[in-house]
Amino acid sequence: MTRSQLTTSMNTHLAASGRLSIANRIAPLLLRLALGATLLSAVADRFGIWGPPGVATVAWGDWTHFVAYTAKVNSFLPGAFAPVLAIAATAAEALLGITLILGILRRPAAFASAALFALFAGAMTLSFGIKAPLNFSVFVDFAAALLLGAWPASPKLKPNDAQQ
């Protein structure tokens, strides 16, 4: 097969799979943005950005309510751990949320997010039963983060490849 025939064959294949190629580039971007926004939204809630405690669309509304919730979620641990766990969870969620949105270290951030969601799901299940993490889509977040981490890296085109 000549180089010209090979190029024609590759171009035909690329045109036929163009939609798949676009989906393969857009899906990880959407996963990153959705997971990052989910993590940062939770952080914003505990600082009252979404509104004060008691508003229908607000989970905590302030730091005090979040620490109290952290103690409930981790009811299998002494209550004295709640403030430290609240700080650790907030720092992890903020760092991972920003990292995912910016696309920095995509795979490590995705796998770390999956681990964090798995910890949340486990703690919620132990403390409240299986329905709580299902209601808050924690398993879906875990699966999305795991999928993002496992997603193959996009091949990079060399400058000469685009011209041929």
C-alpha positions in Angstrom: 0.0 0.0 0.0 1.4 3.4 -1.0 1.6 6.3 1.4 -1.1 8.1 -0.6 -3.4 5.0 -0.3 -2.7 4.7 3.4 -3.4 8.4 4.0 -6.7 8.1 2.1 -7.7 5.0 4.1 -6.9 6.7 7.4 -8.8 9.8 6.4 -11.9 7.7 5.4 -11.6 5.9 8.8 -11.3 9.1 10.7 -14.3 10.6 8.9 -16.4 7.6 9.7 -15.3 7.6 13.3 -15.3 11.4 13.7 -18.3 11.4 16.0 -16.7 8.9 18.3 -13.5 10.9 18.2 -15.3 14.0 19.3 -17.2 12.1 22.0 -13.9 10.7 23.3 -12.5 14.2 23.6 -15.6 15.8 25.1 -16.6 13.1 27.6 -13.6 13.4 29.8 -13.9 17.2 29.7 -17.5 17.0 30.8 -16.6 14.5 33.5 -13.8 16.7 34.8 -16.1 19.8 34.9 -19.0 18.0 36.5 -17.0 16.3 39.2 -15.0 19.5 39.9 -18.2 21.6 40.1 -19.8 19.0 42.4 -16.8 19.1 44.8 -16.5 22.9 44.8 -20.3 23.3 45.2 -20.1 21.2 48.4 -17.3 23.4 49.7 -19.2 26.6 48.9 -22.2 25.3 50.8 -20.3 24.8 54.0 -19.2 28.4 53.9 -22.7 29.8 53.3 -22.2 30.8 49.6 -25.4 29.0 48.5 -27.3 30.5 51.4 -27.8 30.3 55.2 -28.7 27.1 57.1 -32.4 26.1 56.8 -32.9 27.2 53.2 -34.4 24.4 51.1 -31.5 24.2 48.6 -28.7 24.4 51.2 -27.3 21.3 52.9 -25.3 23.0 55.7 -25.1 26.8 55.1 -22.2 27.3 57.5 -19.1 25.7 59.0 -20.8 24.8 62.3 -23.6 22.8 60.7 -21.1 21.1 58.4 -18.9 19.9 61.3 -22.1 18.6 63.1 -23.0 16.7 59.9 -19.4 15.4 59.7 -19.8 14.0 63.2 -23.1 12.2 62.2 -21.6 10.8 59.0 -18.7 9.4 60.9 -20.8 8.3 63.9 -18.6 5.2 64.2 -15.7 7.5 65.3 -15.4 9.7 68.4 -17.0 13.1 68.0 -13.7 14.8 68.7 -12.5 13.7 65.2 -15.3 15.7 63.5 -13.5 19.1 63.2 -10.3 17.4 61.8 -12.3 15.3 59.4 -14.3 18.4 58.3 -11.1 20.3 57.6 -9.5 17.3 55.8 -12.6 16.7 53.6 -12.9 20.4 52.8 -9.2 20.7 51.8 -9.4 17.6 49.7 -12.6 18.6 48.0 -11.3 22.1 47.2 -8.0 20.9 45.9 -9.5 18.1 43.8 -12.3 20.3 42.5 -9.9 23.0 41.3 -7.4 20.4 39.9 -10.2 18.7 38.0 -11.6 21.9 36.5 -8.2 23.1 35.5 -7.3 19.7 34.0 -4.1 19.4 36.1 -2.9 15.8 36.7 -6.2 14.5 35.4 -5.7 10.8 36.3 -4.3 11.2 39.8 -7.0 13.8 40.6 -9.7 11.5 39.2 -8.5 8.5 41.2 -8.1 10.5 44.3 -11.6 11.9 43.9 -12.9 8.3 43.4 -11.1 7.3 46.7 -12.7 10.3 48.4 -16.2 9.5 47.1 -15.7 5.8 48.2 -14.8 7.0 51.7 -17.9 9.3 51.8 -20.1 6.4 50.5 -18.7 4.0 53.1 -19.1 6.4 56.0 -22.6 7.4 54.9 -23.6 3.7 54.5 -22.2 2.8 57.9 -23.9 5.7 59.7 -27.2 6.1 57.8 -27.7 3.0 55.7 -27.4 2.4 51.9 -30.1 4.9 51.0 -28.2 8.0 52.0 -25.3 7.7 49.5 -27.8 6.6 46.9 -29.9 9.7 47.5 -26.9 12.0 47.2 -25.5 10.2 44.1 -22.2 9.4 45.9 -21.9 6.1 44.0 -22.4 7.9 40.7 -19.7 10.4 41.6 -17.4 7.5 42.6 -18.1 5.7 39.3 -17.7 8.9 37.2 -14.3 9.7 38.9 -13.1 6.1 38.4 -14.2 6.2 34.8 -12.3 9.5 34.3 -9.2 8.1 35.8 -9.3 5.0 33.6 -10.1 7.0 30.5 -7.3 6.6 27.9 -5.2 9.7 27.3 -6.0 11.4 24.0 -3.2 11.0 21.4 -1.4 14.1 20.7 -0.9 15.2 17.0 2.5 16.2 15.9 2.6 19.4 13.9 3.5 17.4 10.7 0.6 15.0 11.2 -2.0 17.7 10.8 -0.6 18.9 7.5 -0.4 15.4 5.9 
